[in-house]
Amino acid sequence: MRILFLEDDQEIGTSVTKSLERSGHIVDWLKDGREALVAATTASHEVIILDRMTPGLDGLSVLRAIRASNNPTPVLFLTSMNDVRDKVEGLKEGADDYLAKPFSFSELLARVNALGRRRNSNSNEENNILVFDDLELDLVRRRCTISGEVVPLLAKELRLLEAFMQNTGRVLTRSMLLDQVWNINFDPGTNVVETHLSRLRGKIEKPFGKTYIRTIRGTGYVLENHV
């Protein structure tokens, strides 16, 4: 499994990383909370291990941001904050497990493996990934990739792309997009569709020299292959 590990203590970080790697896992060890959050949103991990007290951004804030982005990756807190209230707070915010320091590595490994198995059994990835040409959209992780490269998209951009990928080859009118993406069944008198579509195209087309979405004047837009 690939594991994201946030721990600013050099000794603990080195020991846990080496032990997990000896057990066959790939570990992305980071010491700064902001860096860990970026890694969690730009790369795929089977399990995330977070310390609570870390520089840049504390572990609880990292967890909140991960869950706010609809990332369901199992999260284990590994921390010296072992008061019952701390544990309850962590679990309420979306953590899947909580292990207090000091700890035995054998217990940590057992919990990590259990979280990994639970994740795999709860997800049917074939049904949760939309594919068009070299463009992929993971509906569970809410992550877009082009030729394997992660393209960071905002929530509405992801929803807009999902609408197109669910309707490949079908013309979507402005009204249809307002309904599917914004749940608006009337014309709000703004260019919200055009603005978000322009931003989406700026991220998935221009940097890659691609054209996925075609504008049909007076009608709408369509996701289709271009020769």
Buried (B, 14 or more C-beta within 10 A) or exposed (E): BEBBBBBBBEEBBEEBBEBBEEEEBEBBBBBBBBBBBEBBBEEBBBBBBBBBEBEBBBBBBBBBBBBEBEBBBBBBBBBBBBEEEBBEBBEEBBBBBBBBEEBEBEEBBEBBBBBBEBBEEEEEEEEEBBEBBEBBBBBBBBBBBBEEEBBEBEEBBBBBBBBBBBBBEEBBBBBBBBBBBBEBEEEEEEEBBEEBBEBBBEBBBEEBEBEBBEEEEEEBBBBBEEE
